[in-house]
Amino acid sequence: MRISTVSSKNYGGVRWLQQPATLGGAFDQGPKEGIRFPGDKNSSSGQPKKGIQTHQDGTVSNIPGGMVTDQFGMVGLLTFIRAAETDPNLVALAPGIDLTTLGLNLNSPENLYSTFQSPWADAPCRPQDIDFHVPSEYLTNIFIRDKLAPIKLNRYGEDLLFFLFYMNGGDMLQLAAAAELYNRDWRYHKEERVWITRAPGMEPAIKTNTYERGTYYFFDAQNWRKVAKEFHLEYDKLEERPHLPPTLHHNPSPAAMVAH
């Protein structure tokens, strides 16, 4: 005998659907496959668990094949979070920390660190790039810059020209120093990223329309010295003459450098 009901009831916000029941053998049967009730234990404990599994010894298993498995992926983050739950010495910044509790005033209208140039910079900001409050009596540039003598780079030694080139990146003074080095037969190698010139009194051993080979001086900016070396030099890998603005072609003045 089979009694079937299709009514539904709502108890405490949980919607229950009354399933068909069979008299006679219904009392000695367990829940049917796929039916779960509140308080029931998982009857599929013997089945393999799905998803990433972390173990007490710190190992991780059941990782999908296409997932990154190093410390920078989701597996590494999950391992770190699980370890932080049991180890009070770990500071779990990765799951999320309010930055304002770390002493950072994110609402500040000014830079948090005035000397911080960039995450990819090799050095802090130069002093001339930092905003400082300067008394008005020290701000004399607008009064004297037109009265200063022109800068004559052709009077300076190569050591100073290299200093101006490497210490004024992106500045008009760097371009002017590069132009003067070019006038002195120095050439900038675009691939090696160094200045190179022929060794005095030594002609190239091989010279064609596209390349030459001989002994050259390289300027080593790390050790600040000239290094002699035999080199196969291709002309198309040399930087051309720098193009200066009209105001800097002849005897550039400090005012012209500041204006640019």
Beta strands, then each sheet from edge to edge (+ up, - down):
strand 1: 2-3
strand 2: 8-11
strand 3: 14-17
strand 4: 21-22
strand 5: 53-54
strand 6: 60-61
strand 7: 187-189
strand 8: 194-198
strand 9: 206-207
strand 10: 211-220
strand 11: 225-234
sheet 1: 1+ 4-
sheet 2: 2+ 3-
sheet 3: 5+ 6-
sheet 4: 7+ 8- 10+ 9-
sheet 5: 7+ 8- 10+ 11-
end
